[in-house]
Amino acid sequence: MIGSILPDFVVGVDLLTDPPDPVLFPEEERAISRADERRRREFSTARVCAHDALRRLGMRPGPVVPGVRGEPQWPPGVVGSITHCAGYRGAVLGTSAKVTTIGIDAEPDEPLVPGVLEAVSLPEERDSLHRLAARHPRTAWDRVLFSAKESVYKAWFPLARRWIDFEDIMVNIDPRHGEFSAWLRVTGPRVHGRRITAFSGRWTAEAGLILTAIVVPAPGRAAQPRVPAAPRPFAVR
């Protein structure tokens, strides 16, 4: 499913069901030795996706264990992101020669629990969501916003190595083209001699799921899609 919102220089693998006997590396088994059954299924199937994605990159699969913030630790030369929610597990990988960072997220296509939207959004974003819901009522736009910010964090952390709050990200969603733009309201890291101030990504809603993805190309590759230089007024198209 996630392949529809990815550029062609990365590899995406996803599964909608958990395999009955997933094979993990000993290091991965140790990482979930105390996990409950739900967490074990999420972790294991996401690793099955990651191992397959490594093969498709032409690399030998190896253990993908969590880091200090839970982020996946990839082999040298690999850039990637993992996500899972009820009914979905996925991994997207690329080589560091082609990709600077990746962030993906999956969510159920249903409204957020009451109170969550106010905790993760800005007033301007909530106004935009109301207008989106009035014109396009079939999509849970608050989930799209939440998912986009999750993808931003996953793309941000490997570059900045520090936390970023939901209110430090301002997102504008394009409902016609399946794209979103996200501007940082804090100072971003400097990467390849340039300050990161914004991210762009794509989203899709299908089969009861919302998927978002950010893929920042390495220098010399065209961005997909282009990120505006500065925030523009929120618009509903």
C-alpha positions in Angstrom: 0.0 0.0 0.0 2.7 2.5 1.0 4.4 2.2 -2.4 1.9 4.6 -3.9 3.2 7.5 -1.9 7.0 6.8 -2.2 9.6 8.0 -4.8 11.2 5.3 -6.9 14.6 5.4 -5.2 13.4 3.8 -1.9 11.9 0.4 -1.1 8.7 -0.1 0.8 7.4 -3.3 2.3 4.2 -3.7 4.2 1.9 -6.4 5.6 -1.7 -6.3 6.7 -1.5 -9.5 8.8 1.1 -11.0 11.1 2.9 -14.1 9.8 2.4 -17.1 12.2 6.1 -17.8 12.7 8.2 -14.7 12.1 12.0 -15.3 12.2 13.9 -12.7 14.2 17.6 -12.3 15.0 18.8 -13.1 18.5 19.4 -9.4 19.2 15.8 -8.6 18.2 14.4 -11.4 20.3 16.2 -10.0 23.3 14.8 -6.5 22.6 11.2 -7.9 23.1 11.9 -10.6 25.7 9.6 -8.8 28.2 7.0 -7.5 25.7 3.4 -8.5 25.8 1.8 -10.4 22.9 0.5 -7.3 21.1 3.8 -5.6 21.2 5.6 -8.8 20.2 3.4 -9.1 17.1 3.9 -5.5 16.1 7.7 -5.6 16.6 8.1 -9.0 14.9 6.1 -8.3 11.7 7.7 -4.8 11.3 11.1 -6.5 11.4 9.9 -9.1 8.8 9.1 -6.1 6.6 12.5 -4.5 7.4 14.4 -7.7 6.6 12.6 -8.0 3.3 13.3 -4.4 2.4 17.0 -4.9 3.1 17.0 -7.8 0.7 15.3 -5.7 -1.9 18.0 -3.1 -1.5 20.5 -5.9 -2.3 21.8 -6.1 1.3 22.1 -9.0 3.7 19.4 -8.7 6.4 20.6 -8.1 9.9 19.1 -7.3 13.3 17.1 -4.0 13.5 17.0 -3.2 17.2 15.5 -0.1 18.9 17.7 2.9 19.9 17.4 5.1 22.9 14.1 6.7 21.7 12.8 3.5 20.1 14.1 4.4 16.7 15.3 1.5 14.5 19.0 1.1 14.3 19.9 0.4 10.6 23.0 -1.1 9.1 25.7 1.3 7.9 24.7 3.0 4.6 21.0 2.4 5.2 18.3 5.0 6.0 14.8 3.9 6.9 11.7 4.1 9.0 9.2 1.6 10.5 5.6 2.0 11.5 2.7 -0.2 12.8 -0.9 0.1 13.9 -3.8 -2.2 14.1 -4.0 -4.1 10.8 -0.8 -2.7 9.3 3.0 -3.0 9.6 5.5 -1.4 7.2 9.1 -0.4 6.6 10.6 2.0 4.0 14.4 1.9 3.3 16.9 3.6 1.1 20.6 4.0 0.8 22.4 6.9 2.4 23.8 7.7 -1.1 20.3 8.5 -2.3 18.3 9.4 0.8 19.0 11.9 3.7 16.1 10.8 6.0 12.8 8.9 5.9 9.7 9.1 8.2 6.6 7.0 7.8 3.5 6.5 9.9 0.2 4.5 9.7 -3.0 5.2 11.6 -6.6 3.9 11.5 -8.8 6.2 9.3 -11.0 7.2 12.3 -11.2 10.4 14.4 -8.7 10.9 17.3 -9.8 10.2 20.8 -11.5 13.4 22.3 -8.9 15.8 23.7 -6.0 14.5 21.6 -6.4 17.0 18.7 -6.1 19.9 21.1 -2.9 18.5 22.5 -1.2 17.9 19.1 -2.4 20.8 16.9 -2.2 24.5 16.6 -5.3 26.8 16.4 -4.6 27.5 12.7 -4.5 23.7 12.0 -7.8 23.1 13.7 -9.4 25.8 11.7 -8.1 24.2 8.5 -9.3 20.7 9.6 -12.8 22.1 10.1 -12.9 23.4 6.6 -11.4 20.1 5.2 -14.1 18.1 7.0 -16.9 20.3 5.6 -15.7 19.8 2.0 -14.3 16.2 2.3 -16.2 14.5 5.1 -15.1 10.9 4.3 -11.6 11.3 5.7 -10.5 11.6 9.3 -8.5 14.8 8.8 -7.4 15.0 12.4 -5.7 11.6 11.9 -4.0 12.7 8.7 -2.6 15.7 10.7 -1.5 13.5 13.6 0.1 11.0 11.2 1.9 13.7 9.3 3.4 15.0 12.5 4.5 11.5 13.5 6.3 11.2 10.1 7.9 14.6 10.7 9.3 13.4 14.0 10.6 10.2 12.5 12.3 12.1 9.8 13.6 14.8 12.2 15.1 12.6 14.9 17.9 10.9 13.0 19.1 14.3 11.9 18.6 16.3 15.1 18.9 13.5 17.7 16.5 15.4 20.0 12.8 15.5 20.7 10.4 17.8 18.9 6.9 18.6 20.2 3.7 18.5 18.2 3.2 22.2 18.6 6.7 22.8 17.1 5.4 21.5 13.8 2.9 23.3 11.6 1.2 21.2 8.9 -0.8 22.1 5.8 -2.7 19.3 4.0 -3.4 19.2 0.3 -6.5 17.0 -0.1 -6.4 17.0 -3.9 -2.9 15.8 -4.5 -2.3 13.7 -1.5 0.5 15.9 -0.2 1.3 17.9 2.9 3.9 20.5 4.0 5.3 20.8 7.5 7.2 23.8 8.8 9.4 23.6 11.9 8.7 26.3 14.5 12.1 25.5 16.2 15.6 25.7 14.8 16.3 22.7 12.7 19.5 20.8 12.3 22.1 21.7 9.7 22.5 18.9 7.1 24.8 18.9 4.2 25.5 22.6 4.9 21.9 23.6 4.9 19.5 24.3 7.7 16.4 22.1 7.8 13.4 24.3 8.2 10.6 22.3 6.6 9.6 18.9 5.3 7.2 17.8 2.6 5.4 14.5 2.3 2.6 12.5 0.8 -0.4 10.8 2.3 -3.1 8.3 1.3 -6.3 7.0 2.9 -7.4 3.5 1.8 -8.7 0.2 3.2 -9.5 1.9 6.5 -6.0 3.2 7.0 -4.1 6.5 6.7 -0.5 6.4 5.6 2.0 9.3 5.5 5.5 9.4 4.3 8.4 11.8 4.1 11.5 11.0 2.0 14.2 13.6 1.9 16.5 12.9 -1.0 20.3 13.2 -0.7 21.9 16.3 -2.3 21.7 16.2 -6.0 18.3 14.5 -6.2 15.1 16.4 -6.9 12.9 16.8 -3.9 9.6 14.8 -3.9 7.6 16.9 -3.5 9.0 20.4 -3.3 8.9 22.1 0.1 7.9 25.8 0.2 10.5 28.1 1.6 8.2 29.6 4.2 4.7 28.9 5.6 1.9 29.9 3.4 -1.6 30.6 4.7 -3.7 27.5 5.4 -5.9 26.7 2.5 -8.5 24.1 1.7 -8.6 23.0 -1.9 
